[in-house]
């Protein structure tokens, strides 16, 4: 399938990739929104990257809907460090 990534082992999350940068960021206990991911890592499809990480890591990235000061809804992602 074009564009999909199936992780079979840790070597497939290589340093410098978007998945690697997101994973390292979330492992620090920080959270991430789509706009932040775009600015920090040039990631345009954060939900897809999170889906790929959850497929490999076993659903450790969590999310919830938030509302900003203008009333716009967005998702904020964080890593469940207890797993």
Buried (B, 14 or more C-beta within 10 A) or exposed (E): EEEEBEBEEEEBBEEEBBBBBBBEBBEEEEBBBBEBBEEEBEBEBBEBBBBBBBEBBEEBBBBEEEEEEEEEEEBBBBBEEEE
